[in-house]
Amino acid sequence: MSFYLTCLTLLCVLGISIGQVLFKQAASSIKDATHWQDWVLNGWLLTALILYGITTLAWVWVLRQAPLRLAYPLMGLAFLIVPCLEWLFLGAPLHALTLAGGVLILLGIALVSQSV
């Protein structure tokens, strides 16, 4: 993949990761899940949906340019990025096993990229 395409792919991964944290924030801010107004008027949820929509369109463009076998392994980075963002912005604990799993995912991505 070209440098530009790799950067766009990584931006998609980051957008998806940020969207996950926004969805968590949206879920935490819903006071009463039985009232539709709490869902529709939830700024966190609307922001997450917009970000996910834009990121999905960018991801489809990436997939037009790059083989899925090259682009998709980078999505594995989200398994490390999401817990780090949750720790940073939501104050969730970040466990050593989470980081160890993230390192294993990074090693897997490195292996996959070498076999291509």
Secondary structure, DSSP 8 states (H G I E B T S, - for coil): --HHHHHHHHHHHHHHHHHHHHHHHHHHH-S-TT-HHHHHT-HHHHHHHHHHHHHHHHHHHHHHHS-HHHHGGGGGGHHHHHHHHHHHHH-----HHHHHHHHHHHHHHHHHHH--
